[in-house]
Amino acid sequence: MSPDDSPELAIRPMQEADLPAADRICRVAFGTFVGIPQPETFFGDADYCQTRFRSDPSASFVAVRNGEVVGSNFATGWGSVGFFGPLSVRPDLWNAGVAQRLLEPVMACFEAWGTRHVGLFTFAQSPKHVALYQKFGFQPRYLTAVMIAPVRPPGAVPPRDRVPVPPTFGELPPAARATALAECRELADQVHPGLDLTPEILSVQAQGLGDTLLLPDACGLGGFAVCHCGAGTEAGSGTCFVKFAAVLPGAGATQRFEGLLAACEAFAAERGLERLEVGASTARREACAVLLRREFRTLFQGVTMQRPDEPATHRSDAYVIDDWR
């Protein structure tokens, strides 16, 4: 009898006490797959499990066998768009059906939320991973390049290139935050109907993971970027990780995107960070061209899989940064 058929295996909501085991399994699973000598050190001092759990415990799940946590998975909802992961299983239980069982509760989350477009990031070179997600209706569409660029210290930036750090969500008085969230929702909705980063913005603020930059424009809000900063976040030491960014579409979008990236660099420099990290879908050709001009280079790449088999925000005219890892 395989573990997935055994009554010894159970899928349940994650609890606070599960976090140490879930974190270790996540690191060991990914480190083992990519073949590093000490797989438990994968991700370094970046943190994915705790940040995702604290964002929404009700959308975090573990697989338990004989009383021990053996895997975990997390659902994230951004309005009409959602994604899941990291999905990880203890390596000695790979190919035993545990991953499929861990997909069931996150798919139920998306159904309950009314999420219209669901995606994931996985290893492009792994037919096994792609085949697993195809069983749940996901189709591989575009590569996402995880890219980095150095952050210049303030004194190394020529005067003509210096930009002020725009207002951030964390700096706003409480009375102004509701207005800022409404403006971010309106902008995101113009990028893709129903897209809403409110949960992400509030989670970053509540957990102290970083901040959200609010780029002003003649028409109001021109763009925003949700950033993680440093150790204990999804960035890791020395890094500003732009988990999501978007600018107002239409005329002037390229210039707004350039300005938002420059603002992210200034924000990172102000915090003493050394590099910017972004997730760039290769379907967004204009946005990728801007990133290359700004000397971003690819660390590694994976494939996004989506259900239904539609582009959503992965369009050539969408100036969006996101990372579904």
C-alpha positions as CSV (number, residue, x, y, z in Angstrom):
1,M,0.0,0.0,0.0
2,S,1.5,3.4,-1.0
3,P,1.7,6.2,1.5
4,D,-1.0,8.2,-0.3
5,D,-3.5,5.4,0.1
6,S,-2.6,4.7,3.7
7,P,-4.7,6.1,6.6
8,E,-1.3,7.1,8.1
9,L,-1.1,10.0,5.7
10,A,-3.3,13.0,6.5
11,I,-3.5,16.5,5.0
12,R,-4.5,19.3,7.4
13,P,-4.1,23.0,7.9
14,M,-0.7,24.1,9.1
15,Q,-0.1,25.1,12.7
16,E,2.5,27.3,14.2
17,A,4.3,24.3,15.7
18,D,4.6,22.8,12.2
19,L,6.8,25.6,10.9
20,P,10.3,24.3,11.9
21,A,9.7,20.9,10.3
22,A,8.0,22.4,7.2
23,D,10.9,24.9,6.7
24,R,13.5,22.2,7.0
25,I,11.7,19.9,4.6
26,C,11.3,22.7,2.1
27,R,15.0,23.5,2.1
28,V,16.1,19.9,2.0
29,A,13.6,19.1,-0.8
30,F,14.7,21.9,-3.1
31,G,18.4,21.6,-2.2
32,T,18.3,17.8,-2.9
33,F,16.6,18.4,-6.3
34,V,19.2,20.9,-7.5
35,G,22.0,18.8,-6.1
36,I,23.8,21.0,-3.6
37,P,26.1,19.2,-1.1
38,Q,24.2,20.5,2.0
39,P,20.6,20.7,0.9
40,E,19.4,22.0,4.3
41,T,21.2,25.3,3.6
42,F,19.1,26.0,0.4
43,F,17.5,29.5,0.4
44,G,20.2,30.7,2.9
45,D,18.7,33.1,5.4
46,A,15.7,33.8,3.2
47,D,12.4,32.5,4.5
48,Y,9.4,31.2,2.5
49,C,7.4,29.0,4.9
50,Q,7.0,31.4,7.8
51,T,6.3,34.4,5.6
52,R,3.6,32.5,3.6
53,F,2.1,31.0,6.8
54,R,1.8,34.3,8.6
55,S,0.3,35.9,5.5
56,D,-2.6,33.5,5.6
57,P,-2.6,30.5,8.0
58,S,-5.9,29.3,6.6
59,A,-4.3,28.8,3.2
60,S,-1.2,26.8,4.5
61,F,-1.3,23.0,4.7
62,V,0.9,20.1,5.8
63,A,1.0,16.4,5.0
64,V,1.5,14.3,8.2
65,R,2.5,10.7,8.3
66,N,2.8,8.7,11.5
67,G,2.5,12.0,13.4
68,E,5.4,13.7,11.5
69,V,5.2,16.5,9.0
70,V,6.4,15.3,5.7
71,G,5.4,18.1,3.3
72,S,3.7,21.4,2.9
73,N,2.0,23.7,0.4
74,F,0.7,27.3,0.5
75,A,-2.0,29.2,-1.5
76,T,-1.7,32.9,-2.3
77,G,-4.7,35.0,-3.5
78,W,-4.2,38.3,-5.3
79,G,-7.9,38.9,-6.2
80,S,-8.7,37.3,-9.5
81,V,-5.2,35.8,-9.7
82,G,-3.7,33.2,-7.4
83,F,-0.7,30.9,-7.2
84,F,0.6,28.2,-4.9
85,G,3.9,27.1,-3.5
86,P,6.5,26.4,-2.4
87,L,5.2,22.8,-2.5
88,S,7.7,20.5,-0.9
89,V,7.8,16.8,0.2
90,R,10.4,15.0,2.2
91,P,12.7,13.4,-0.4
92,D,12.3,9.8,0.8
93,L,8.6,10.1,0.0
94,W,8.9,11.5,-3.5
95,N,6.9,9.7,-6.1
96,A,4.5,8.4,-3.4
97,G,1.5,10.7,-4.2
98,V,2.0,13.1,-1.3
99,A,2.4,16.1,-3.6
100,Q,-0.9,15.4,-5.3
101,R,-2.6,15.2,-2.0
102,L,-1.1,18.6,-1.0
103,L,-2.5,20.1,-4.2
104,E,-6.1,19.3,-3.2
105,P,-6.6,21.8,-0.4
106,V,-5.0,24.7,-2.2
107,M,-7.2,24.1,-5.2
108,A,-10.1,24.2,-2.8
109,C,-8.9,27.5,-1.5
110,F,-8.9,29.0,-5.0
111,E,-12.4,27.6,-5.6
112,A,-13.7,29.1,-2.4
113,W,-12.1,32.5,-3.2
114,G,-13.5,32.6,-6.7
115,T,-10.0,32.9,-8.2
116,R,-10.3,33.0,-11.9
117,H,-6.7,32.5,-13.0
118,V,-4.3,30.3,-11.1
119,G,-0.6,29.7,-11.7
120,L,2.6,28.3,-10.3
121,F,6.4,28.4,-11.0
122,T,8.2,25.1,-11.4
123,F,11.4,23.6,-12.9
124,A,11.4,24.0,-16.6
125,Q,13.8,21.1,-17.0
126,S,11.7,18.6,-15.0
127,P,9.1,16.6,-17.1
128,K,7.9,15.0,-13.8
129,H,7.0,18.4,-12.2
130,V,5.2,19.6,-15.4
131,A,3.3,16.3,-15.7
132,L,2.2,16.5,-12.1
133,Y,0.6,19.9,-12.5
134,Q,-0.9,19.0,-15.9
135,K,-3.0,16.5,-14.0
136,F,-4.7,19.4,-12.3
137,G,-5.3,21.3,-15.6
138,F,-2.2,23.6,-15.6
139,Q,-0.4,24.1,-18.8
140,P,3.2,25.4,-19.2
141,R,3.3,28.7,-21.0
142,Y,6.2,31.1,-20.4
143,L,9.6,31.1,-18.8
144,T,10.1,33.4,-15.8
145,A,13.7,34.6,-15.3
146,V,14.8,35.3,-11.8
147,M,17.1,38.3,-12.3
148,I,19.4,40.4,-10.2
149,A,21.2,43.7,-10.6
150,P,23.7,45.4,-8.3
151,V,22.5,48.4,-6.2
152,R,24.8,51.3,-6.4
153,P,25.5,53.1,-3.1
154,P,24.1,56.6,-3.0
155,G,27.5,58.2,-3.5
156,A,28.2,56.2,-6.6
157,V,25.1,57.4,-8.5
158,P,25.8,60.4,-10.9
159,P,23.7,63.4,-10.0
160,R,21.8,63.2,-13.2
161,D,20.7,59.6,-12.3
162,R,19.7,60.2,-8.8
163,V,16.0,59.8,-7.9
164,P,14.2,60.4,-4.6
165,V,12.7,57.4,-2.9
166,P,9.0,57.8,-3.4
167,P,6.5,57.6,-0.6
168,T,6.0,54.2,0.9
169,F,2.9,52.6,2.4
170,G,4.6,52.2,5.7
171,E,5.2,55.9,6.0
172,L,1.6,56.9,5.5
173,P,-0.6,57.8,8.4
174,P,-3.3,55.2,9.1
175,A,-6.0,57.5,7.6
176,A,-4.2,57.6,4.3
177,R,-3.5,53.9,3.9
178,A,-7.1,53.0,2.8
179,T,-6.8,55.5,0.0
180,A,-3.4,54.1,-1.1
181,L,-4.8,50.6,-1.1
182,A,-7.7,51.7,-3.2
183,E,-5.4,53.4,-5.7
184,C,-3.2,50.2,-5.9
185,R,-6.3,48.1,-6.5
186,E,-7.5,50.5,-9.3
187,L,-4.1,50.4,-11.0
188,A,-3.8,46.6,-10.7
189,D,-7.4,46.2,-12.1
190,Q,-6.3,48.1,-15.2
191,V,-3.4,45.7,-15.7
192,H,-5.7,42.7,-15.3
193,P,-9.4,42.7,-14.2
194,G,-9.8,41.8,-10.6
195,L,-6.0,41.7,-9.8
196,D,-5.7,43.0,-6.2
197,L,-2.4,43.1,-4.2
198,T,-4.1,44.3,-1.0
199,P,-3.3,41.1,0.9
200,E,0.4,41.2,-0.1
201,I,0.8,44.9,0.8
202,L,-0.8,44.4,4.2
203,S,1.1,41.2,4.9
204,V,4.5,42.8,4.2
205,Q,3.5,45.7,6.4
206,A,2.2,43.5,9.3
207,Q,5.2,41.2,9.3
208,G,7.8,43.9,8.9
209,L,9.2,42.3,5.7
210,G,9.9,45.5,3.8
211,D,7.6,48.1,2.3
212,T,5.5,49.1,-0.7
213,L,6.7,51.9,-2.9
214,L,4.1,54.3,-4.3
215,L,5.3,56.0,-7.5
216,P,3.5,59.3,-8.0
217,D,2.4,60.3,-11.5
218,A,0.6,63.3,-13.0
219,C,-2.6,61.2,-13.1
220,G,-2.2,60.0,-9.5
221,L,-0.6,56.7,-8.8
222,G,1.8,55.8,-11.6
223,G,3.0,52.5,-10.2
224,F,3.8,50.5,-7.1
225,A,6.3,47.9,-5.9
226,V,5.9,45.4,-3.0
227,C,9.4,44.8,-1.7
228,H,11.0,42.3,0.8
229,C,14.2,43.4,2.4
230,G,17.0,41.4,3.9
231,A,17.3,38.3,6.1
232,G,14.2,36.5,7.3
233,T,12.2,37.6,4.3
234,E,11.8,36.1,0.9
235,A,14.8,38.3,-0.1
236,G,17.7,37.1,2.1
237,S,20.7,39.1,3.3
238,G,21.8,42.1,1.2
239,T,18.8,41.8,-1.2
240,C,15.8,43.8,-2.0
241,F,13.3,41.3,-3.6
242,V,10.6,43.0,-5.7
243,K,7.8,40.4,-5.2
244,F,5.3,42.4,-7.3
245,A,5.5,45.6,-9.2
246,A,3.3,47.2,-11.9
247,V,2.8,50.5,-13.6
248,L,-0.2,52.2,-15.1
249,P,-0.6,50.8,-18.6
250,G,-0.9,52.9,-21.7
251,A,1.0,55.9,-23.0
252,G,4.1,56.5,-20.9
253,A,4.2,53.0,-19.4
254,T,7.8,52.4,-20.4
255,Q,9.0,55.6,-18.7
256,R,6.9,54.8,-15.6
257,F,8.5,51.4,-15.4
258,E,12.0,52.9,-15.8
259,G,11.1,55.3,-13.0
260,L,9.8,52.5,-10.7
261,L,12.9,50.4,-11.1
262,A,15.1,53.4,-10.4
263,A,13.0,54.1,-7.3
264,C,13.4,50.5,-6.1
265,E,17.2,50.8,-6.5
266,A,17.1,54.1,-4.5
267,F,15.0,52.4,-1.8
268,A,17.4,49.5,-1.6
269,A,20.4,51.7,-1.4
270,E,18.8,53.7,1.4
271,R,18.4,50.5,3.3
272,G,22.0,49.5,2.7
273,L,21.2,46.5,0.5
274,E,23.5,45.3,-2.3
275,R,21.2,43.9,-5.0
276,L,17.8,44.0,-6.5
277,E,16.0,40.7,-7.4
278,V,13.0,40.4,-9.6
279,G,11.0,37.7,-11.4
280,A,10.5,38.6,-15.1
281,S,8.2,36.7,-17.4
282,T,9.7,36.5,-20.8
283,A,6.2,37.0,-22.2
284,R,6.5,40.7,-21.1
285,R,8.9,41.6,-23.8
286,E,8.9,45.4,-23.3
287,A,9.4,45.0,-19.5
288,C,12.2,42.5,-20.1
289,A,13.9,44.9,-22.5
290,V,13.9,47.6,-19.8
291,L,15.4,45.2,-17.3
292,L,18.2,44.2,-19.6
293,R,19.0,47.9,-20.3
294,R,19.3,48.3,-16.5
295,E,21.9,45.5,-16.5
296,F,19.8,42.9,-14.8
297,R,21.2,39.4,-15.4
298,T,19.5,36.0,-15.0
299,L,20.3,33.8,-12.1
300,F,18.1,30.9,-13.1
301,Q,14.7,30.4,-14.8
302,G,11.6,28.3,-14.5
303,V,8.4,27.9,-16.3
304,T,5.1,29.3,-15.2
305,M,2.1,27.0,-15.6
306,Q,-1.4,28.5,-15.7
307,R,-5.0,27.5,-15.5
308,P,-6.9,28.3,-17.7
309,D,-4.5,28.3,-20.5
310,E,-4.6,32.0,-21.0
311,P,-2.0,34.8,-20.6
312,A,-3.6,37.0,-17.9
313,T,-0.8,39.4,-16.9
314,H,1.7,37.6,-19.1
315,R,1.4,39.9,-22.1
316,S,3.9,41.8,-24.1
317,D,2.3,45.1,-23.1
318,A,2.2,44.4,-19.4
319,Y,4.9,46.2,-17.3
320,V,4.7,43.8,-14.4
321,I,7.2,42.1,-12.1
322,D,6.0,39.0,-10.2
323,D,7.4,35.8,-8.9
324,W,5.3,32.8,-8.3
325,R,8.0,30.7,-6.5
